[in-house]
Structures are given as structure tokens and as C-alpha cells.
Amino acid sequence: MSDVVIELKHLKKYYGKSRGIEDVSLKINKGEIYGFIGPNGAGKSTTIRTIMGLINKTSGNIFINGKELEFDDIDVKRRIGYLPSEVNLYGDMSVKELLDYHESFYKENLTKRKNELVKLFKIDLNKKIDDLSLGNLKKVGIVLALMHSPEILILDEPTSGLDPIMQNAFHDLLIKEKEKGTTILYSSHVLSEVSNICDKVGLIKDGKIVKEDTIENIKKDNYTYLKIISKDIENIKKELKLKVYKENNNEVVFFNNLKPNELLSKLSKYNIESLLIEEVSLEDLFINYYK
Amino acid sequence: MIKRELKANLKSFIIWLFVLVAMFLLVYLIYPYIITDDSMKEIDEMMKVFPPEVLKAFNMDVTSITTAYGWFKTEGFMFVLLIIGIYSSFLGGSILLKEENDKTIEYLNSLPIRRSSIITNKIIVGVFYVILIVLLLGIFNFISLKISGDLDSKQFILLSITPVLIGLPLFGINLFISTLLNKSKKTIGISLGLVFIFYVISVLSEISENVGFLKYFSIYTLADTRNVISNIEINPIMVIISLLITVGFIFLSYVKYNKKELV
């Protein structure tokens, strides 16, 4: 028995002729947090909406707990908590009315869990949905996604609009969920945001997963900033064949992944005024993959 | 979900009902002042100016507008049919699509509820409101006209039911159209346009016998008010056709909605 909870196989979605996603394959094991990272327009939301059945896949397969997902399978939906990137709820309802409405769709009594979450996120139950700020609306969205204690959480840019304190509270909550065995698909365009809590990261670009690895392994690629000031800079550029991060006259900052000995032997032929090697931020690492 | 839908659509229901009631109330209040013996003669003179075809189109050849009930059966009922037609169309066009326009569909879809249940709940509420507006308006007019005197109760009751025969198919047609559209405000124009086109076709078909065949292309033919006023009966064929159109379009809406891309 495999413990793969979510599996996508060559998932493809075209809107007419325009690409939504080209080829997305991934596996998420039980109790794992999977960071689904990519720039805007890469296909993150399309992938998620296809899983949620809002849109129809063009081809490929979606498996939940090893079973191919069928259209409108409400038993699966009952086990999923979903937070869309933009939370849109019924503006005429109060928060309390909406949470009660949500509860009415589930057989179990959700009151205890609901009260815990409301307290944790300091939600004002009497406010009208229309009167909520973006951040507070997001918090209500989080409560809705978690209220029925789902086995699977699908979160699309969950922290946008949340202040840092709430972001931390939310991340702590996700870690607790993970410990309980909840499987989490966490989409974000900021790698550093998820790097602390994710077990695995999948990078999506132009509708394809371009890299999938653990955070440790991505860091293991050992990218560094290599800053060189030299009059021979043009020749050095040709010699190293590295990607240029920044440049200004004789000063160039490279994305470097050469082994130290290799780098030194290549540079030894040139006259170098200054050399600086620094660790690359996750952000830049991320950008490096996409540019 | 039904409770929520009833509440969500209550406001517009009250507004439409209020518009209809206010309009009729106004007419009933001022009617006694307009219709005096002198003005009746003037109206008779005026009527002679119109060609008989036009009078026929407004049922003015089978009834007289010298009483409030007479007015109700002619011009008044034209408004009832038009406004209930527009209300039903709007309701059909918006009740499902509103979730997509407001982007609340993303939330609704994440709940453990089948798409077909979503549509069923919405249809129940829509049909309920179409029937309710006809019923409440009928009761209001019945009381008002009873107070003002002369009224053929059976004729009135049958006449008051006829808007349901156009309301339900218009609800169904617009519901179906809304399943073909994606997130758009176009439905308001389509709903309104459809009602007017059907209405104009129906009037034209009454005015000229040359284009009498047009009546087969208008939902308004189903109201069949001439027959109701003259013969005091509702033609069962009209009821059957009305139900068939309604059920047919509702069925198509289910089929289409179950395949629809909801974003």
C-alpha cells in the first residue's frame, strides 16, 4: 500500500489554444507539505483548479489516495480543505452566518474546531463579509478551509494579505496539521516563504514542473554570488560561461555553481582586482531557475 | 442551501413586487378621477382613431377600459406580462451565473455538494419566486379590484395565472443561456432583449394576419390572454407547451452546467 495521497500524472490543460498547464506530474505523500512554487502565470492556479474540478483537464490523470478522481466526487471534496488565492464569499452574510452555512454542508459537528480557529485568528464573527479587509477575508477563508478537519489541504497563495504575525500563526497551524497526518499542497510564488515548512518543493514554469526536490537538495546545488572586478572581465565571462546576475563596467556578479578548484584554476589566468563569494538567497535561487 | 438562496434572492424579489404593486396602486387610486362620463366619451373618440388591429393587439376589442378591471385586462395586464417576463428572465439569467460573476463559485464548488444539486436548489428557488410574485400580485389586484367594484372572479383568477405560463419558460431559457456564458454582465442585456423580442413578435402577430405565423416564435403566445378573457378558460395545450419548454431548457441547463468550466 503506497501512502501517496495526491498524484498528478502528465496533467495538461489548454484553454482553447492558450496554455494553462503543459505537463504537470507530482506526488505528495501522506503528512507531507509540498511547496508548489512558480511565478505568476506559470500554471499553479490552473493546476489547483483542475484538481478542484472547477475546470476540466485536457489530458492526464489525477489520483487521490490511489483512486482516479472522478468528476464531482463529493466524497473526495468532503476530505479536502481549499483556500483559493482570492477569497470571494457572500458579501451579504455575516462571518457567523457564513461559518454556520459552511457547517451545514458537513455531517459532523464542527463547532469546537470552528471556535478554536476563530479564536486563533482573532476573527470578529459579527462583521459582514463585505466589510472585511483583504487580510481578514483571507483569515475567514483559512477557517473555512480548515474547519472540517480535512485530510488534504489545498492552499493557493495562502499568506498573501496576512501580516507577519498571522503568517507565523498560520505556519505553526500547518505544522500541527502535518503532524496529524494532513497532506498539504501549498502554492506560492515566494520560495523563502515555504522553505521553512515544506518537505518538498516543485518548481513550475511555463506550465511544466522544471524541478522537484527537497529544500536541502535545492540548496545543495551550491549556487553562490561571485563578484569579480577585473579589466579582463570580458575574457573572464567567456571563460567561466556563467549566468550574469548584475554587471557594471568592470564589475560583474555571476551566479556561480562551479566547484572551488575549478573556479580557481579558471580564474588564475587573469588579473583580478577584487573577488567576493556570497551565499545566494533562496529568492535569487528561485529567480535563477526562471530567467 | 435553499434557505440561503431564498434569502439571497429575496431583495430583488421584493423590489420587483414593490414596483408592480406600486404601479397598480397608483393606477387604482387615480382611475376614478380619470374615468368620468365626459372623459369616457373622449376615450371612445380616441379609440376610434386606432386601427382595429392595434386595439386587438391590446385586447381592447374584447374589453373596455372604462373600468379599472377593464383597464387591468388590457393595458394593465400587458405590464404584468412584461414585468413578470423581465423578472423571470433576470432571475433565470442570474441565479446560477451570479456565483461566477461574484467568484463565489470557487467556494461553493469546494463544498461537498454536487453541481447538479447546486442547480436543483437554484431552480427550486427560482420557480418558487416566479410563482410567488404572480400569486402575490394576483392577490393584491384581486383585493384592489374587488374594492373598486365590478370583477368577474373566475376570469380574473384564470387571467392572473397566465404570467406563470410565460414566466417559467423564460426562467428556463435564460437559465440555459447563462450556462453557455462565462462570467459576464451580458445576461442582463440578453434577458431584457429576449423578453422584448418575444413581446414585439407577439404584438406583431396579433396586428397583422400576414405575419400571424410569428406567434409560434414567441413565448408570449403562451399567455393566450385573448382566449382567457373571451372564453374564460386556459387552453391546456398552452400549459403543456409551457411546461415542456421549461422542463426542456432546465434539462439542457443540467447537461451544460455539468460540463461547464467554472472560472
Contacts between the chains, C-beta under 8 A, distances in Angstrom:
chain1	res1	chain2	res2	distance
A	49	B	106	7.9
A	49	B	263	5.7
A	52	B	106	7.8
A	52	B	109	6.4
A	52	B	110	6.3
A	53	B	109	6.8
A	54	B	105	7.3
A	54	B	106	6.5
A	54	B	109	5.5
A	54	B	261	7.3
A	54	B	262	4.6
A	54	B	263	5.2
A	55	B	261	4.6
A	55	B	262	6.9
A	55	B	263	5.7
A	56	B	259	7.1
A	56	B	261	6.2
A	71	B	258	7.7
A	72	B	114	5.1
A	72	B	115	5.5
A	72	B	116	7.8
A	72	B	258	7.4
A	74	B	112	4.3
A	74	B	113	6.5
A	74	B	114	5.7
A	75	B	112	7.6
A	77	B	110	6.7
A	77	B	111	6.9
A	77	B	112	4.6
A	77	B	113	7.9
A	78	B	112	4.0
A	80	B	110	7.1
A	82	B	106	8.0
A	82	B	110	4.0
A	84	B	106	4.6
A	84	B	107	7.3
A	84	B	110	7.8
A	86	B	103	6.8
A	86	B	106	7.9
A	87	B	107	7.7
A	88	B	102	6.2
A	88	B	103	3.8
A	88	B	104	5.3
A	88	B	106	6.5
A	88	B	107	6.7
A	89	B	104	6.3
A	89	B	107	5.9
A	90	B	4	7.8
A	90	B	8	7.1
A	90	B	102	7.9
A	90	B	104	5.9
A	91	B	102	7.6
A	92	B	7	8.0
A	92	B	8	6.9
A	101	B	4	5.9
A	102	B	111	7.3
A	104	B	1	7.9
A	105	B	1	8.0
A	105	B	111	4.6
A	105	B	112	5.7
A	105	B	113	6.2
A	106	B	112	6.9
A	144	B	107	7.2
